[in-house]
């Protein structure tokens, strides 16, 4: 039971910071926060993503490229141009690393105001950090595993952020329903997005990429990340931009 609770907590906390910080803040900037709060959020993203930590800088730029080039040869991740999800995610990983390590030229329009904390990213993305988190997770499993099959969940914790990514970048371009006709293959995975905290409303997001609320087109499309963002806005931790909050 303890292992299932651990996986549940890390799944949703890691997903929240990926959606809230990396996606809606770094890539789309639908809200603002103080620099102090931004640095705290960098730390919390590392704390909950652990060995699969993603840089806001690399993620933000790559996601902007995805929107600009969706389902074209320049798209960093598109099922249309990759034979399977593994080849797509391998290409995504290489592009992400090239961006983070300044190995490719990036159009300035994709870099504007993307948050970057180089020293922290070097540490959080380092082999030392990833191995240390791996050891922590293994020790937690050694202590709390109560059935052999629970060990099968350990790789999920190691690869949590890539798994979150492939669910949207692969499956949400193949399966689901659409509210809007777009020039790409984006789809909404679920009527109520219990699994991906709003990220599954991918067709809605591609239609209105500057909206903070990915759901809300129908009454059952509840974006859980946006609900939390509304609370954070109300208590003054973040400030939703008026143009994005509808």
DOLORO-824822 format. One record per residue (C-alpha): residue number from 0; x, y, z; residue in three letters. Coordinates in Angstrom, 3 decimals, decimal comma, padded with zeros to 6 digits. Layout:
residues N
     i       east      north         up    aa
   NUM          X          Y          Z   Ala
...
***
This chain:
residues 246
     i       east      north         up    aa
     0    000,000    000,000    000,000   Unk
     1    002,846    002,402    000,857   Unk
     2    004,449    001,883   -002,578   Unk
     3    001,168    002,575   -004,371   Unk
     4    000,774    005,744   -002,342   Unk
     5    004,338    006,785   -003,218   Unk
     6    003,733    006,224   -006,946   Unk
     7    000,433    008,121   -006,731   Unk
     8    002,051    011,105   -005,005   Unk
     9    005,018    011,269   -007,379   Unk
    10    002,844    010,758   -010,472   Unk
    11    000,549    013,670   -009,703   Unk
    12    003,059    016,005   -008,048   Unk
    13    005,593    015,547   -010,852   Unk
    14    002,837    015,958   -013,428   Unk
    15    001,551    019,100   -011,730   Unk
    16    004,919    020,848   -011,870   Unk
    17    005,428    019,745   -015,459   Unk
    18    002,061    021,200   -016,443   Unk
    19    002,069    024,232   -014,141   Unk
    20    005,702    025,305   -014,333   Unk
    21    007,288    023,857   -017,461   Unk
    22    004,272    024,025   -019,747   Unk
    23    002,012    026,886   -018,694   Unk
    24    004,690    029,142   -017,202   Unk
    25    007,925    028,477   -019,096   Unk
    26    006,435    027,755   -022,518   Unk
    27    003,209    029,788   -022,578   Unk
    28    003,646    032,310   -019,745   Unk
    29   -000,048    032,417   -018,888   Unk
    30    000,810    033,743   -015,411   Unk
    31    003,569    035,596   -013,625   Unk
    32    005,358    034,947   -010,342   Unk
    33    008,137    036,604   -008,382   Unk
    34    011,725    035,565   -009,034   Unk
    35    011,896    034,095   -005,543   Unk
    36    008,790    031,997   -006,175   Unk
    37    010,207    030,978   -009,551   Unk
    38    013,356    029,614   -007,911   Unk
    39    011,315    027,768   -005,291   Unk
    40    009,322    026,224   -008,140   Unk
    41    012,534    025,141   -009,890   Unk
    42    013,472    023,314   -006,676   Unk
    43    010,028    021,731   -006,247   Unk
    44    010,062    020,535   -009,842   Unk
    45    013,379    018,780   -009,157   Unk
    46    012,101    017,430   -005,844   Unk
    47    009,043    015,780   -007,380   Unk
    48    010,410    014,809   -010,798   Unk
    49    013,561    013,378   -009,247   Unk
    50    015,681    011,388   -011,711   Unk
    51    013,549    012,486   -014,686   Unk
    52    013,906    016,231   -013,965   Unk
    53    013,262    018,471   -016,978   Unk
    54    014,748    021,923   -017,459   Unk
    55    012,228    024,757   -017,843   Unk
    56    014,519    026,283   -020,470   Unk
    57    014,802    023,188   -022,637   Unk
    58    011,166    022,224   -022,201   Unk
    59    009,861    025,752   -022,802   Unk
    60    011,764    026,267   -026,051   Unk
    61    011,016    022,796   -027,388   Unk
    62    007,318    023,134   -026,644   Unk
    63    007,136    026,464   -028,437   Unk
    64    008,738    024,771   -031,432   Unk
    65    006,105    022,021   -031,214   Unk
    66    003,310    024,568   -031,487   Unk
    67    004,991    026,442   -034,320   Unk
    68    005,730    023,296   -036,359   Unk
    69    003,035    020,829   -035,211   Unk
    70    002,899    017,693   -037,369   Unk
    71    005,548    018,920   -039,794   Unk
    72    009,102    017,679   -040,283   Unk
    73    010,316    020,408   -037,906   Unk
    74    008,093    019,229   -035,047   Unk
    75    010,295    017,917   -032,187   Unk
    76    007,751    015,154   -031,545   Unk
    77    005,054    014,033   -033,962   Unk
    78    003,626    010,531   -034,512   Unk
    79    003,223    011,561   -038,139   Unk
    80    006,998    011,465   -038,695   Unk
    81    008,096    008,695   -036,331   Unk
    82    007,389    004,990   -036,686   Unk
    83    006,749    004,322   -033,007   Unk
    84    006,596    006,097   -029,667   Unk
    85    010,121    005,046   -028,693   Unk
    86    011,770    006,551   -031,765   Unk
    87    009,721    009,720   -031,289   Unk
    88    010,776    010,101   -027,669   Unk
    89    014,416    009,354   -028,492   Unk
    90    014,356    012,156   -031,045   Unk
    91    012,640    014,399   -028,497   Unk
    92    015,346    013,630   -025,919   Unk
    93    018,117    014,488   -028,384   Unk
    94    016,514    017,795   -029,396   Unk
    95    015,895    018,688   -025,745   Unk
    96    019,536    017,998   -024,863   Unk
    97    020,771    019,942   -027,901   Unk
    98    018,732    022,965   -026,759   Unk
    99    019,955    022,742   -023,165   Unk
   100    023,587    022,372   -024,218   Unk
   101    023,455    025,113   -026,886   Unk
   102    024,341    022,646   -029,642   Unk
   103    021,779    023,965   -032,134   Unk
   104    020,780    027,433   -033,271   Unk
   105    017,421    028,535   -031,873   Unk
   106    015,205    031,216   -033,366   Unk
   107    015,030    034,119   -030,914   Unk
   108    011,223    034,067   -030,947   Unk
   109    011,295    030,709   -029,144   Unk
   110    013,644    031,970   -026,421   Unk
   111    011,845    035,147   -025,324   Unk
   112    011,472    035,280   -021,519   Unk
   113    011,909    031,521   -021,072   Unk
   114    013,074    031,065   -017,451   Unk
   115    016,564    029,707   -017,016   Unk
   116    018,642    028,912   -013,919   Unk
   117    021,814    027,478   -015,417   Unk
   118    023,630    026,525   -012,237   Unk
   119    020,623    024,735   -010,776   Unk
   120    019,837    022,978   -014,059   Unk
   121    023,426    021,702   -014,256   Unk
   122    023,043    020,177   -010,805   Unk
   123    019,463    018,902   -011,189   Unk
   124    020,203    017,372   -014,601   Unk
   125    023,564    015,929   -013,586   Unk
   126    024,353    012,234   -013,463   Unk
   127    025,047    012,620   -009,748   Unk
   128    021,552    013,955   -009,088   Unk
   129    019,812    011,331   -011,207   Unk
   130    021,780    008,451   -009,666   Unk
   131    021,209    009,811   -006,149   Unk
   132    017,463    009,944   -006,741   Unk
   133    017,593    006,429   -008,143   Unk
   134    019,268    005,170   -004,968   Unk
   135    016,665    006,948   -002,812   Unk
   136    013,818    005,334   -004,757   Unk
   137    015,407    001,882   -004,567   Unk
   138    015,860    002,203   -000,797   Unk
   139    012,230    003,271   -000,402   Unk
   140    011,173    000,183   -002,345   Unk
   141    013,422   -002,068   -000,260   Unk
   142    011,759   -000,763    002,901   Unk
   143    008,127   -000,564    001,768   Unk
   144    007,547   -003,202   -000,930   Unk
   145    004,917   -005,692    000,258   Unk
   146    004,512   -007,774   -002,935   Unk
   147    006,904   -008,747   -005,734   Unk
   148    004,833   -007,069   -008,469   Unk
   149    005,345   -003,659   -006,863   Unk
   150    008,960   -003,739   -008,093   Unk
   151    007,507   -003,385   -011,602   Unk
   152    006,531    000,180   -010,674   Unk
   153    010,125    001,245   -009,983   Unk
   154    010,985    001,965   -013,669   Unk
   155    007,878    004,151   -013,824   Unk
   156    009,351    006,381   -011,119   Unk
   157    012,702    006,547   -012,922   Unk
   158    011,023    007,597   -016,200   Unk
   159    008,057    009,568   -014,891   Unk
   160    008,505    012,774   -016,913   Unk
   161    009,141    010,965   -020,250   Unk
   162    006,070    008,798   -019,596   Unk
   163    003,975    011,909   -019,012   Unk
   164    005,381    013,303   -022,249   Unk
   165    004,700    010,269   -024,401   Unk
   166    001,081    010,019   -023,211   Unk
   167    000,403    013,472   -024,635   Unk
   168    002,893    013,737   -027,493   Unk
   169    002,056    010,313   -028,918   Unk
   170   -001,355    009,137   -027,754   Unk
   171   -003,055    012,566   -027,734   Unk
   172   -002,184    012,904   -031,420   Unk
   173   -003,684    009,506   -032,277   Unk
   174   -006,586    008,718   -029,930   Unk
   175   -009,456    010,706   -028,467   Unk
   176   -012,062    013,208   -029,572   Unk
   177   -011,911    016,724   -030,989   Unk
   178   -013,833    019,856   -030,125   Unk
   179   -012,162    021,913   -032,834   Unk
   180   -010,974    021,279   -036,353   Unk
   181   -007,311    022,245   -036,474   Unk
   182   -004,498    021,877   -038,984   Unk
   183   -002,862    019,234   -036,766   Unk
   184   -003,768    015,855   -035,257   Unk
   185   -004,242    016,983   -031,648   Unk
   186   -007,040    015,250   -029,716   Unk
   187   -008,567    015,275   -026,247   Unk
   188   -007,756    011,980   -024,541   Unk
   189   -010,479    012,000   -021,872   Unk
   190   -013,858    013,608   -021,231   Unk
   191   -012,718    014,118   -017,637   Unk
   192   -008,942    014,171   -017,500   Unk
   193   -008,357    012,314   -014,235   Unk
   194   -004,992    010,929   -015,402   Unk
   195   -003,114    013,967   -016,783   Unk
   196   -004,564    016,877   -014,746   Unk
   197   -005,766    018,797   -017,811   Unk
   198   -002,884    018,036   -020,157   Unk
   199   -005,108    015,473   -021,868   Unk
   200   -007,287    018,251   -023,336   Unk
   201   -004,741    018,544   -026,094   Unk
   202   -007,080    019,538   -028,920   Unk
   203   -008,468    022,373   -026,794   Unk
   204   -004,935    023,498   -026,005   Unk
   205   -003,805    023,499   -029,631   Unk
   206   -006,835    025,570   -030,584   Unk
   207   -006,306    028,102   -027,774   Unk
   208   -002,666    027,734   -026,753   Unk
   209   -002,600    030,978   -024,767   Unk
   210   -005,461    029,976   -022,432   Unk
   211   -004,535    029,004   -018,873   Unk
   212   -007,527    026,653   -018,710   Unk
   213   -007,072    023,686   -021,049   Unk
   214   -010,568    022,394   -020,311   Unk
   215   -013,854    024,216   -019,934   Unk
   216   -015,255    023,763   -023,418   Unk
   217   -017,795    021,306   -022,008   Unk
   218   -018,957    021,045   -018,392   Unk
   219   -017,168    017,734   -017,872   Unk
   220   -013,791    019,025   -019,094   Unk
   221   -012,329    019,925   -015,706   Unk
   222   -008,686    021,008   -015,777   Unk
   223   -007,349    020,107   -012,325   Unk
   224   -004,099    022,019   -012,801   Unk
   225   -006,053    025,152   -013,644   Unk
   226   -008,212    024,691   -010,540   Unk
   227   -005,044    024,725   -008,411   Unk
   228   -003,740    027,722   -010,364   Unk
   229   -006,924    029,643   -009,557   Unk
   230   -006,317    028,985   -005,855   Unk
   231   -002,648    030,051   -006,129   Unk
   232   -003,774    033,196   -007,942   Unk
   233   -006,364    033,968   -005,264   Unk
   234   -003,837    033,752   -002,422   Unk
   235   -001,264    035,807   -004,336   Unk
   236    001,426    033,210   -005,097   Unk
   237    000,973    033,668   -008,857   Unk
   238   -000,875    036,218   -010,985   Unk
   239   -002,905    034,903   -013,896   Unk
   240   -002,793    037,170   -016,913   Unk
   241   -006,236    038,535   -017,717   Unk
   242   -005,845    037,683   -021,401   Unk
   243   -005,190    034,007   -020,667   Unk
   244   -007,583    033,133   -017,856   Unk
   245   -010,835    032,782   -019,793   Unk
***
